[in-house]
Amino acid sequence: MKEEKLYYAYILASKRNGTLYIGVTNNLFNRSVQHKLRQNLNSFTAKYKVDRLVYYEEYQYVQDAILRETQLKKWNRQWKIQLIEKNNLIWRDLFLDMLK
């Protein structure tokens, strides 16, 4: 039986109400680790210390995750903040939940 692969559209923040980054991945844990380790020192997330996973959505199909990423990138900042705070009022790093 083939294991179903999931895809994620996600939002990272440098801190509460800080710099935001929106991305898409098929491995949220590994991608979060890459951001935290600042593997590419020239990247936006490394430059602005954006490594706190504050929001994500799960998708069965990569096209849907990419579409949502594109949509979120077009949103104004206040809409993004409202989306984050709807489920994560204190901007907790959701990566910590994956370590349990």
Secondary structure, DSSP 4 states (H G I P E B T S, - for coil): -PPPP-EEEEEEESSTT--EEEEEES-HHHHHHHHHHT-STTSHHHHTT--EEEEEEEESSHHHHHHHHHHHHHS-HHHHHHHHHHH-TT---THHHHT-
